[in-house]
Amino acid sequence: MATGGAGFSDEERAAMKQRAEELTATKGLKGAAKLEKENEACLEAIDKLEGVDRAMAERLHVIVLEEAAHLTPKTYYGFPAYAKDGKVVVFYQPASKFKTRYGTVSFDDTAQLDDGPMWPVSFAIAEVTAEVEKRIREAVRRAAPAA
């Protein structure tokens, strides 16, 4: 990763800029209009992906709709994300975003994954398989129970 100064890589600076743009895009919107704008942004973020990144982002979208329909699609630093009461629960960070060898399905602090003094909050995805989908489904269900 190339550095653009101030200790951040060019990719990290671009992600921060993207987050600022996300916040600006929904500023002043409320209710259904805000949710629709966030949903469109999430779908656009998925559409821009390719290969395994796109396959996993599409599967995560379906999984969240089926297992945690109360979460709302949005973007988070340009990543497809799903939130409860405006707070991100789960998101997909594509490998292409930071030129890493795998993408990750990650859970933010609001996810209800606590399991004693330590638990996983991020899963590397190198290939989308039935087993991967099963494990992500279970994690989403556990992270965001309907209640």
DSSP file (Angstrom, degrees, kcal/mol; ACC not computed):
  #  RESIDUE AA STRUCTURE BP1 BP2  ACC     N-H-->O    O-->H-N    N-H-->O    O-->H-N    TCO  KAPPA ALPHA  PHI   PSI    X-CA   Y-CA   Z-CA
    1    1 A M              0   0    0      0, 0.0     2,-0.2     0, 0.0    97,-0.0   0.000 360.0 360.0 360.0 132.4    0.0    0.0    0.0
    2    2 A A        -     0   0    0      1,-0.0     8,-2.6     2,-0.0     2,-0.4  -0.513 360.0-128.4 -78.3 149.4    1.3    3.4   -0.9
    3    3 A T  B     -A    9   0A   0      6,-0.3     6,-0.2    -2,-0.2     3,-0.1  -0.818  18.1-170.6-103.2 142.1    1.3    6.0    1.8
    4    4 A G        -     0   0    0      4,-1.8     5,-0.1     1,-0.4    -1,-0.1   0.166  56.1 -91.0-110.9  15.1   -0.2    9.4    1.3
    5    5 A G  S >  S+     0   0    0      3,-0.3     3,-1.7     1,-0.0    -1,-0.4  -0.236 100.9  71.3  99.7 168.4    1.2   11.0    4.5
    6    6 A A  T 3  S-     0   0    0      1,-0.3     3,-0.1    -3,-0.1    -1,-0.0   0.653 120.4 -73.6  57.9  18.5    0.0   11.3    8.0
    7    7 A G  T 3  S+     0   0    0      1,-0.2     2,-0.4     0, 0.0    -1,-0.3   0.419 105.4 114.3  82.6  -3.7    0.5    7.6    8.5
    8    8 A F    <   -     0   0    0     -3,-1.7    -4,-1.8     1,-0.0    -3,-0.3  -0.810  64.4-124.4-103.3 143.1   -2.5    6.5    6.4
    9    9 A S  B  >  -A    3   0A   0     -2,-0.4     4,-2.5    -6,-0.2    -6,-0.3  -0.332  30.3-107.4 -73.4 164.9   -2.3    4.6    3.2
   10   10 A D  H  > S+     0   0    0     -8,-2.6     4,-2.2     1,-0.2     5,-0.1   0.888 122.9  52.3 -59.4 -38.6   -3.9    6.0    0.1
   11   11 A E  H  > S+     0   0    0     -9,-0.4     4,-2.1     2,-0.2    -1,-0.2   0.894 109.2  48.5 -65.8 -40.3   -6.6    3.3    0.4
   12   12 A E  H  > S+     0   0    0      2,-0.2     4,-2.2     1,-0.2    -2,-0.2   0.903 111.3  49.8 -66.8 -40.7   -7.3    4.2    4.0
   13   13 A R  H  X S+     0   0    0     -4,-2.5     4,-2.2     1,-0.2    -2,-0.2   0.900 110.5  50.9 -64.0 -39.6   -7.5    7.9    3.1
   14   14 A A  H  X S+     0   0    0     -4,-2.2     4,-2.5     2,-0.2    -2,-0.2   0.895 109.1  51.4 -64.2 -39.6   -9.9    7.0    0.3
   15   15 A A  H  X S+     0   0    0     -4,-2.1     4,-2.3     2,-0.2    -2,-0.2   0.902 109.6  49.4 -64.4 -40.9  -12.1    4.9    2.7
   16   16 A M  H  X S+     0   0    0     -4,-2.2     4,-2.0     2,-0.2    -1,-0.2   0.904 111.5  49.0 -64.8 -40.1  -12.3    7.8    5.2
   17   17 A K  H  X S+     0   0    0     -4,-2.2     4,-2.1     1,-0.2    -2,-0.2   0.906 109.7  52.5 -63.3 -41.4  -13.3   10.2    2.3
   18   18 A Q  H  X S+     0   0    0     -4,-2.5     4,-2.2     1,-0.2    -2,-0.2   0.900 107.1  52.2 -62.2 -40.7  -15.9    7.7    1.2
   19   19 A R  H  X S+     0   0    0     -4,-2.3     4,-2.1     1,-0.2    -1,-0.2   0.911 108.2  50.7 -62.4 -42.3  -17.3    7.5    4.8
   20   20 A A  H  X S+     0   0    0     -4,-2.0     4,-2.1     1,-0.2    -1,-0.2   0.896 110.0  50.6 -61.4 -39.9  -17.6   11.3    4.8
   21   21 A E  H  X S+     0   0    0     -4,-2.1     4,-2.4     2,-0.2    -1,-0.2   0.872 107.3  54.2 -65.4 -36.9  -19.5   11.2    1.5
   22   22 A E  H  X S+     0   0    0     -4,-2.2     4,-1.1     2,-0.2    -2,-0.2   0.922 109.8  46.7 -61.8 -44.3  -21.8    8.5    2.9
   23   23 A L  H  X S+     0   0    0     -4,-2.1     4,-0.5     1,-0.2     3,-0.4   0.897 113.0  49.0 -66.3 -39.8  -22.7   10.8    5.8
   24   24 A T  H >< S+     0   0    0     -4,-2.1     3,-0.9     1,-0.2    -1,-0.2   0.885 104.8  59.6 -65.1 -39.5  -23.2   13.8    3.5
   25   25 A A  H 3< S+     0   0    0     -4,-2.4    -1,-0.2     1,-0.3    -2,-0.2   0.786 113.8  35.8 -62.6 -28.9  -25.4   11.8    1.1
   26   26 A T  H >< S+     0   0    0     -4,-1.1     3,-1.9    -3,-0.4    -1,-0.3   0.400  84.9 128.3-106.4   2.4  -28.0   11.0    3.9
   27   27 A K  T << S+     0   0    0     -3,-0.9     3,-0.1    -4,-0.5    -3,-0.0  -0.375  80.9  12.0 -60.6 130.4  -27.8   14.3    5.7
   28   28 A G  T 3  S+     0   0    0      1,-0.3    -1,-0.3    -2,-0.1     2,-0.3   0.255 100.2 119.0  86.1 -13.0  -31.2   15.8    6.2
   29   29 A L    <   -     0   0    0     -3,-1.9    -1,-0.3     4,-0.1     2,-0.3  -0.619  40.6-176.7 -85.2 146.7  -33.0   12.6    5.2
   30   30 A K    >>  -     0   0    0     -2,-0.3     3,-1.1    -3,-0.1     4,-0.9  -0.937  40.7 -14.8-137.7 160.6  -35.2   10.9    7.6
   31   31 A G  H 3> S-     0   0    0     -2,-0.3     4,-2.2     1,-0.2     3,-0.3  -0.119 124.5   0.0  54.9-134.1  -37.3    7.7    7.9
   32   32 A A  H 3> S+     0   0    0      1,-0.2     4,-2.5     2,-0.2    -1,-0.2   0.823 131.3  57.2 -61.3 -35.6  -38.1    5.8    4.7
   33   33 A A  H <> S+     0   0    0     -3,-1.1     4,-2.0     2,-0.2    -1,-0.2   0.908 109.7  44.9 -64.3 -41.7  -36.2    8.3    2.5
   34   34 A K  H  X S+     0   0    0     -4,-0.9     4,-2.5    -3,-0.3    -2,-0.2   0.924 113.3  50.0 -67.4 -44.6  -33.0    7.7    4.4
   35   35 A L  H  X S+     0   0    0     -4,-2.2     4,-2.4     1,-0.2    -2,-0.2   0.896 111.2  49.4 -61.1 -40.8  -33.5    3.9    4.5
   36   36 A E  H  X S+     0   0    0     -4,-2.5     4,-2.5     2,-0.2    -1,-0.2   0.914 111.0  48.9 -65.3 -43.6  -34.0    3.9    0.7
   37   37 A K  H  X S+     0   0    0     -4,-2.0     4,-2.0     2,-0.2    -2,-0.2   0.905 113.4  47.2 -63.0 -42.1  -30.9    6.0    0.1
   38   38 A E  H  X S+     0   0    0     -4,-2.5     4,-2.1     2,-0.2    -2,-0.2   0.893 111.3  51.1 -66.7 -40.3  -28.8    3.7    2.3
   39   39 A N  H  X S+     0   0    0     -4,-2.4     4,-2.5     2,-0.2    -2,-0.2   0.922 110.0  49.7 -62.5 -44.8  -30.2    0.6    0.7
   40   40 A E  H  X S+     0   0    0     -4,-2.5     4,-2.5     1,-0.2    -1,-0.2   0.907 110.0  51.1 -59.9 -42.7  -29.4    1.9   -2.8
   41   41 A A  H  X S+     0   0    0     -4,-2.0     4,-2.3     2,-0.2    -1,-0.2   0.894 109.6  50.4 -63.5 -39.7  -25.9    2.7   -1.7
   42   42 A C  H  X S+     0   0    0     -4,-2.1     4,-2.1     2,-0.2    -2,-0.2   0.939 112.0  46.3 -63.0 -47.9  -25.4   -0.8   -0.3
   43   43 A L  H  X S+     0   0    0     -4,-2.5     4,-2.5     1,-0.2    -2,-0.2   0.875 112.0  51.4 -64.0 -37.8  -26.6   -2.4   -3.5
   44   44 A E  H  X S+     0   0    0     -4,-2.5     4,-1.4     2,-0.2    -1,-0.2   0.897 108.0  52.3 -65.2 -40.2  -24.4   -0.1   -5.6
   45   45 A A  H  < S+     0   0    0     -4,-2.3     4,-0.4     1,-0.2    -2,-0.2   0.901 111.6  46.7 -62.0 -41.0  -21.4   -1.0   -3.5
   46   46 A I  H >< S+     0   0    0     -4,-2.1     3,-1.6     1,-0.2    -2,-0.2   0.922 108.3  55.5 -66.1 -44.0  -22.1   -4.7   -4.1
   47   47 A D  H 3< S+     0   0    0     -4,-2.5    -1,-0.2     1,-0.3    -2,-0.2   0.772 101.7  58.5 -60.9 -26.8  -22.6   -4.2   -7.8
   48   48 A K  T 3< S+     0   0    0     -4,-1.4    -1,-0.3    -3,-0.2    -2,-0.2   0.629  91.6  91.2 -78.4 -13.5  -19.1   -2.6   -8.1
   49   49 A L    <   -     0   0    0     -3,-1.6     2,-0.3    -4,-0.4    -3,-0.0  -0.351  58.8-158.9 -83.0 163.0  -17.4   -5.7   -6.8
   50   50 A E    >>  -     0   0    0     -2,-0.1     4,-1.1     4,-0.0     3,-0.9  -0.911  46.9  -8.1-135.1 163.0  -16.1   -8.6   -8.8
   51   51 A G  H 3> S-     0   0    0     -2,-0.3     4,-2.4     1,-0.2     5,-0.2  -0.154 125.7  -6.6  58.6-137.9  -15.2  -12.3   -8.3
   52   52 A V  H 3> S+     0   0    0      1,-0.2     4,-2.9     2,-0.2     5,-0.3   0.862 134.2  59.3 -61.6 -37.2  -15.2  -13.7   -4.7
   53   53 A D  H <> S+     0   0    0     -3,-0.9     4,-2.4     1,-0.2    -1,-0.2   0.940 109.8  41.7 -57.5 -47.7  -15.8  -10.2   -3.3
   54   54 A R  H  X S+     0   0    0     -4,-1.1     4,-2.7     2,-0.2     5,-0.2   0.924 113.8  52.3 -67.0 -43.6  -19.1   -9.9   -5.3
   55   55 A A  H  X S+     0   0    0     -4,-2.4     4,-2.2     1,-0.2    -2,-0.2   0.915 113.9  43.1 -59.2 -44.1  -20.2  -13.4   -4.6
   56   56 A M  H  X S+     0   0    0     -4,-2.9     4,-3.1     2,-0.2     5,-0.2   0.911 113.2  50.8 -71.6 -41.0  -19.7  -13.0   -0.8
   57   57 A A  H  X S+     0   0    0     -4,-2.4     4,-2.1    -5,-0.3    -2,-0.2   0.910 112.2  47.8 -62.1 -41.2  -21.3   -9.6   -0.7
   58   58 A E  H  X S+     0   0    0     -4,-2.7     4,-2.0     2,-0.2    -1,-0.2   0.917 113.7  47.1 -64.5 -43.0  -24.3  -10.9   -2.6
   59   59 A R  H  X S+     0   0    0     -4,-2.2     4,-3.1    -5,-0.2    -2,-0.2   0.914 110.6  52.0 -65.9 -41.9  -24.6  -14.0   -0.3
   60   60 A L  H  X S+     0   0    0     -4,-3.1     4,-2.9     1,-0.2     5,-0.2   0.907 107.7  53.1 -60.7 -40.3  -24.2  -11.8    2.8
   61   61 A H  H  X S+     0   0    0     -4,-2.1     4,-2.2    -5,-0.2    -1,-0.2   0.940 112.8  43.2 -59.0 -48.0  -27.0   -9.6    1.5
   62   62 A V  H  X S+     0   0    0     -4,-2.0     4,-2.2     2,-0.2     5,-0.2   0.920 113.1  52.7 -64.0 -44.3  -29.3  -12.6    1.1
   63   63 A I  H  X S+     0   0    0     -4,-3.1     4,-3.3     1,-0.2     5,-0.4   0.928 110.5  46.8 -58.9 -46.7  -28.3  -14.1    4.4
   64   64 A V  H  X S+     0   0    0     -4,-2.9     4,-2.4     1,-0.2     7,-0.3   0.921 111.4  51.2 -63.7 -43.1  -29.1  -10.9    6.3
   65   65 A L  H  < S+     0   0    0     -4,-2.2     4,-0.3    -5,-0.2    -1,-0.2   0.870 119.5  37.2 -61.1 -35.3  -32.4  -10.5    4.6
   66   66 A E  H  < S+     0   0    0     -4,-2.2     3,-0.2    -5,-0.2    -2,-0.2   0.860 128.6  29.7 -84.8 -37.8  -33.3  -14.1    5.5
   67   67 A E  H  < S+     0   0    0     -4,-3.3    79,-0.2    -5,-0.2    -3,-0.2   0.709 136.1  18.6 -99.0 -22.6  -31.8  -14.4    9.0
   68   68 A A    ><  +     0   0    0     -4,-2.4     3,-2.5    -5,-0.4    -1,-0.2  -0.389  63.9 162.0-147.9  60.8  -32.0  -10.8   10.3
   69   69 A A  T 3  S+     0   0    0      1,-0.3    -4,-0.1    -4,-0.3    -1,-0.1   0.659  70.5  71.6 -61.4 -16.5  -34.5   -9.0    8.2
   70   70 A H  T 3  S+     0   0    0     74,-0.2    -1,-0.3    -6,-0.1     2,-0.2   0.599  80.6  91.3 -76.3 -10.5  -34.8   -6.3   11.0
   71   71 A L  S <  S-     0   0    0     -3,-2.5    13,-0.2    -7,-0.3    -3,-0.1  -0.608  74.6-136.2 -81.9 147.5  -31.3   -5.1   10.0
   72   72 A T  E     -B   83   0B   0     11,-2.9    11,-2.5    -2,-0.2     2,-0.1  -0.889  14.1-120.6-110.1 134.1  -31.1   -2.3    7.4
   73   73 A P  E     +B   82   0B   0      0, 0.0     2,-0.3     0, 0.0     9,-0.2  -0.381  49.1 135.3 -68.0 146.0  -28.7   -2.2    4.5
   74   74 A K  E     -B   81   0B   0      7,-2.3     7,-2.6   -35,-0.1     2,-0.3  -0.899  50.1 -94.0-164.0-171.8  -26.3    0.7    4.2
   75   75 A T  E     -B   80   0B   0     -2,-0.3     2,-0.4     5,-0.2   -33,-0.1  -0.902  22.8-165.2-118.5 156.4  -22.7    1.3    3.5
   76   76 A Y  E >  S-B   79   0B   0      3,-1.9     3,-1.7    -2,-0.3   -57,-0.1  -0.904  82.8 -21.5-142.4 105.2  -19.9    1.7    6.0
   77   77 A Y  T 3  S-     0   0    0     -2,-0.4   -58,-0.2     1,-0.3   -59,-0.1   0.819 129.2 -53.3  56.6  32.4  -16.6    3.2    4.6
   78   78 A G  T 3  S+     0   0    0      1,-0.3    -1,-0.3   -60,-0.2   -62,-0.0   0.394 114.0 123.3  85.7  -2.8  -17.9    2.1    1.2
   79   79 A F  E <  S-B   76   0B   0     -3,-1.7    -3,-1.9     1,-0.1    -1,-0.3  -0.652  74.3-103.6 -89.0 145.8  -18.5   -1.5    2.4
   80   80 A P  E     +B   75   0B   0      0, 0.0    12,-2.5     0, 0.0     2,-0.3  -0.544  56.9 172.7 -62.6 129.9  -21.9   -3.3    2.2
   81   81 A A  E     -BC  74  91B   0     -7,-2.6    -7,-2.3    -2,-0.3     2,-0.4  -0.920  30.3-145.1-143.1 164.4  -23.1   -3.2    5.8
   82   82 A Y  E     -BC  73  90B   0      8,-2.5     7,-3.1    -2,-0.3     8,-1.6  -0.999  22.2-169.6-138.6 130.4  -26.2   -3.9    7.8
   83   83 A A  E     -BC  72  88B   0    -11,-2.5   -11,-2.9    -2,-0.4     2,-0.5  -0.812  21.2-147.3-126.3 157.5  -27.3   -2.0   10.9
   84   84 A K  E >  S- C   0  87B   0      3,-2.6     3,-2.0    -2,-0.3   -13,-0.1  -0.995  91.9 -11.0-121.9 123.9  -29.8   -2.0   13.8
   85   85 A D  T 3  S-     0   0    0     -2,-0.5    -1,-0.1     1,-0.3     3,-0.1   0.865 131.8 -54.5  53.2  39.0  -31.0    1.4   14.9
   86   86 A G  T 3  S+     0   0    0      1,-0.2     2,-0.5   -14,-0.0    -1,-0.3   0.327 115.0 114.1  83.0  -8.1  -28.4    3.0   12.7
   87   87 A K  E <  S-C   84   0B   0     -3,-2.0    -3,-2.6    23,-0.0    -1,-0.2  -0.858  71.6-115.0-103.6 127.4  -25.5    1.2   14.2
   88   88 A V  E     +C   83   0B   0     -2,-0.5    22,-0.6    -5,-0.3    -5,-0.3  -0.317  35.3 171.1 -62.2 133.4  -23.6   -1.3   12.1
   89   89 A V  E     +     0   0B   0     -7,-3.1    19,-2.2     1,-0.4     2,-0.3   0.759  68.0   6.9-105.3 -48.6  -23.8   -4.9   13.2
   90   90 A V  E     +CD  82 107B   0     -8,-1.6    -8,-2.5    17,-0.3    -1,-0.4  -0.989  64.1 171.6-140.8 145.6  -22.2   -6.7   10.2
   91   91 A F  E     -CD  81 106B   0     15,-2.5    15,-2.9    -2,-0.3     2,-0.5  -0.981  27.9-126.0-149.7 160.6  -20.3   -5.7    7.1
   92   92 A Y  E     - D   0 105B   0    -12,-2.5    13,-0.2    -2,-0.3    -2,-0.0  -0.951  15.5-162.7-111.5 123.0  -18.3   -7.1    4.3
   93   93 A Q  E     - D   0 104B   0     11,-3.0    11,-2.4    -2,-0.5   -14,-0.1  -0.901  21.3-139.7-103.6 106.5  -14.8   -5.7    3.6
   94   94 A P    >>  -     0   0    0      0, 0.0     3,-1.1     0, 0.0     4,-0.7  -0.318  11.4-128.8 -68.6 146.7  -13.8   -6.8    0.1
   95   95 A A  H >>>S+     0   0    0      1,-0.2     5,-2.2     2,-0.2     4,-0.7   0.851 108.1  62.2 -58.5 -35.6  -10.2   -7.9   -0.6
   96   96 A S  H 345S+     0   0    0      1,-0.2    -1,-0.2     3,-0.2     3,-0.1   0.749  89.3  69.8 -65.5 -24.0  -10.1   -5.4   -3.5
   97   97 A K  H <45S+     0   0    0     -3,-1.1    -1,-0.2     1,-0.2    -2,-0.2   0.911 120.9  12.7 -63.2 -43.7  -10.6   -2.4   -1.2
   98   98 A F  H <<5S-     0   0    0     -4,-0.7    -1,-0.2    -3,-0.6    -2,-0.2   0.160 107.7-109.9-120.2  16.7   -7.2   -2.7    0.5
   99   99 A K  T  <5 +     0   0    0     -4,-0.7    -3,-0.2     1,-0.2     2,-0.2   0.901  65.4 153.3  55.9  46.4   -5.6   -5.1   -2.0
  100  100 A T      < -     0   0    0     -5,-2.2    -1,-0.2    -6,-0.2     3,-0.1  -0.529  57.1-112.9 -97.4 170.0   -5.5   -8.0    0.5
  101  101 A R  S    S+     0   0    0     -2,-0.2     2,-0.3     1,-0.1    -6,-0.1   0.589  95.5  23.3 -83.9  -8.3   -5.6  -11.7   -0.4
  102  102 A Y  S    S-     0   0    0     -7,-0.1    24,-0.2    -8,-0.1     2,-0.1  -0.994  71.9-125.9-151.8 152.6   -9.1  -12.2    1.1
  103  103 A G  E     - E   0 125B   0     22,-1.4    22,-3.1    -2,-0.3     2,-0.4  -0.451  28.1-138.4 -86.8 169.0  -12.2  -10.3    2.0
  104  104 A T  E     -DE  93 124B   0    -11,-2.4   -11,-3.0    20,-0.2     2,-0.6  -0.991  12.9-147.9-134.5 140.8  -13.8  -10.4    5.5
  105  105 A V  E     -DE  92 123B   0     18,-2.2    18,-2.5    -2,-0.4     2,-0.3  -0.941  37.9-175.6 -96.5 120.1  -17.2  -10.6    7.0
  106  106 A S  E     -DE  91 122B   0    -15,-2.9   -15,-2.5    -2,-0.6     2,-0.4  -0.883  22.4-144.5-125.5 152.2  -16.9   -8.6   10.2
  107  107 A F  E     -D   90   0B   0     14,-3.3   -17,-0.3    -2,-0.3   -18,-0.1  -0.948  17.5-140.7-117.2 132.4  -19.1   -7.8   13.1
  108  108 A D    >   -     0   0    0    -19,-2.2     3,-2.1    -2,-0.4   -21,-0.0  -0.221  39.5 -84.5 -84.2 178.5  -19.0   -4.5   14.9
  109  109 A D  T 3  S+     0   0    0      1,-0.3     4,-0.1     3,-0.1   -20,-0.1   0.728 123.7  63.5 -57.2 -27.0  -19.3   -3.9   18.6
  110  110 A T  T 3  S+     0   0    0    -22,-0.6    -1,-0.3     2,-0.1   -21,-0.1   0.648  78.0 107.3 -75.9 -14.2  -23.2   -4.0   18.5
  111  111 A A  S <  S-     0   0    0     -3,-2.1     2,-1.3   -22,-0.3     3,-0.3  -0.408  73.3-132.9 -65.9 139.2  -23.1   -7.6   17.4
  112  112 A Q        +     0   0    0     31,-2.4    -1,-0.1     1,-0.2    32,-0.1  -0.450  66.6 121.8 -93.5  61.9  -24.2  -10.0   20.1
  113  113 A L        +     0   0    0     -2,-1.3    -1,-0.2    -4,-0.1    30,-0.1   0.411  29.2 143.8-102.4  -0.2  -21.4  -12.5   19.7
  114  114 A D        +     0   0    0     -3,-0.3     2,-0.2     1,-0.1     5,-0.1  -0.091  17.0 169.7 -48.1 133.2  -20.0  -12.3   23.2
  115  115 A D    >   -     0   0    0      1,-0.4     3,-1.0     0, 0.0    -1,-0.1  -0.640  58.5 -61.3-148.8  81.8  -18.8  -15.7   24.4
  116  116 A G  T 3  S-     0   0    0      1,-0.2    -1,-0.4    -2,-0.2     3,-0.1  -0.456 104.3 -27.4  72.9-147.7  -16.8  -15.5   27.6
  117  117 A P  T 3  S+     0   0    0      0, 0.0     2,-0.3     0, 0.0    -1,-0.2   0.530 131.7  29.7 -82.8  -4.4  -13.6  -13.4   27.6
  118  118 A M    <   +     0   0    0     -3,-1.0     0, 0.0     2,-0.0     0, 0.0  -0.984  59.3 158.1-156.0 141.0  -12.9  -13.9   23.8
  119  119 A W        -     0   0    0     -2,-0.3     2,-0.2    -5,-0.1    -5,-0.1  -0.981  41.7 -97.3-158.2 154.8  -14.8  -14.5   20.6
  120  120 A P        +     0   0    0      0, 0.0     3,-0.1     0, 0.0    -2,-0.0  -0.515  31.6 172.7 -76.7 143.8  -14.2  -14.0   16.8
  121  121 A V        +     0   0    0      1,-0.2   -14,-3.3    -2,-0.2     2,-0.3   0.333  64.7  48.5-127.3   1.3  -15.6  -10.9   15.2
  122  122 A S  E     -E  106   0B   0    -16,-0.3     2,-0.5     2,-0.0   -16,-0.2  -0.997  59.7-162.9-147.4 139.5  -14.1  -11.3   11.7
  123  123 A F  E     -E  105   0B   0    -18,-2.5   -18,-2.2    -2,-0.3     2,-0.3  -0.982  17.8-135.2-127.6 122.8  -14.0  -14.1    9.2
  124  124 A A  E     -E  104   0B   0     -2,-0.5     2,-0.5   -20,-0.2   -20,-0.2  -0.563  19.3-159.2 -73.0 135.3  -11.6  -14.3    6.2
  125  125 A I  E     +E  103   0B   0    -22,-3.1   -22,-1.4    -2,-0.3   -30,-0.1  -0.944  27.4 158.4-123.2 110.1  -13.4  -15.5    3.1
  126  126 A A  S    S+     0   0    0     -2,-0.5     2,-0.3     1,-0.4    -1,-0.1   0.659  76.1  10.9 -98.7 -22.3  -11.2  -16.9    0.3
  127  127 A E  S    S-     0   0    0    -75,-0.1     2,-0.8     2,-0.0    -1,-0.4  -0.982  72.3-122.5-156.0 143.3  -14.1  -18.8   -1.4
  128  128 A V        +     0   0    0     -2,-0.3     2,-0.2    -3,-0.1    -3,-0.0  -0.823  46.7 157.4 -93.0 111.9  -17.8  -18.9   -1.1
  129  129 A T     >  -     0   0    0     -2,-0.8     4,-2.6     1,-0.1     5,-0.2  -0.754  57.6-101.0-125.0 171.8  -18.9  -22.5   -0.3
  130  130 A A  H  > S+     0   0    0     -2,-0.2     4,-2.3     1,-0.2     5,-0.1   0.888 124.6  50.8 -61.2 -38.9  -21.9  -24.1    1.3
  131  131 A E  H  > S+     0   0    0      2,-0.2     4,-2.4     1,-0.2    -1,-0.2   0.901 109.2  50.1 -66.7 -41.1  -19.9  -24.4    4.6
  132  132 A V  H  > S+     0   0    0      2,-0.2     4,-2.5     1,-0.2     5,-0.2   0.945 112.0  48.2 -60.3 -48.1  -18.9  -20.8    4.5
  133  133 A E  H  X S+     0   0    0     -4,-2.6     4,-2.7     1,-0.2    -2,-0.2   0.911 110.5  51.5 -60.5 -42.5  -22.5  -19.7    3.9
  134  134 A K  H  X S+     0   0    0     -4,-2.3     4,-2.2     1,-0.2    -1,-0.2   0.923 112.0  45.9 -60.3 -45.6  -23.7  -22.0    6.8
  135  135 A R  H  X S+     0   0    0     -4,-2.4     4,-2.1     2,-0.2    -1,-0.2   0.885 113.7  48.1 -67.9 -38.8  -21.1  -20.5    9.2
  136  136 A I  H  X S+     0   0    0     -4,-2.5     4,-2.9     2,-0.2     5,-0.2   0.906 110.1  53.2 -68.3 -40.6  -21.9  -16.9    8.2
  137  137 A R  H  X S+     0   0    0     -4,-2.7     4,-2.7    -5,-0.2    -2,-0.2   0.937 110.2  47.4 -55.8 -48.4  -25.7  -17.6    8.5
  138  138 A E  H  X S+     0   0    0     -4,-2.2     4,-2.2     1,-0.2    -1,-0.2   0.905 112.7  49.0 -61.6 -42.4  -25.1  -18.9   12.1
  139  139 A A  H  X S+     0   0    0     -4,-2.1     4,-2.8     2,-0.2    -2,-0.2   0.915 112.4  47.4 -65.3 -43.4  -23.0  -15.9   13.0
  140  140 A V  H  X S+     0   0    0     -4,-2.9     4,-2.1     2,-0.2    -2,-0.2   0.931 111.8  50.5 -63.0 -45.5  -25.5  -13.4   11.6
  141  141 A R  H  < S+     0   0    0     -4,-2.7    -1,-0.2    -5,-0.2    -2,-0.2   0.915 116.1  42.0 -57.9 -44.0  -28.4  -15.1   13.4
  142  142 A R  H  < S+     0   0    0     -4,-2.2    -1,-0.2    -5,-0.2    -2,-0.2   0.871 113.7  52.0 -71.6 -38.0  -26.4  -15.0   16.7
  143  143 A A  H  < S+     0   0    0     -4,-2.8   -31,-2.4     1,-0.2    -2,-0.2   0.816 123.3  24.9 -69.4 -31.9  -25.1  -11.5   16.2
  144  144 A A  S  < S-     0   0    0     -4,-2.1    -1,-0.2    -5,-0.2   -74,-0.2  -0.508  75.4-176.3-137.5  66.0  -28.5   -9.9   15.5
  145  145 A P        -     0   0    0      0, 0.0     2,-0.4     0, 0.0   -77,-0.1  -0.359  34.9-110.2 -64.4 142.5  -31.4  -11.9   17.0
  146  146 A A              0   0    0    -79,-0.2    -2,-0.0     1,-0.2   -78,-0.0  -0.585 360.0 360.0 -72.0 127.0  -34.8  -10.6   16.3
  147  147 A A              0   0    0     -2,-0.4    -1,-0.2    -3,-0.0    -3,-0.0   0.293 360.0 360.0-166.8 360.0  -36.4   -9.2   19.4
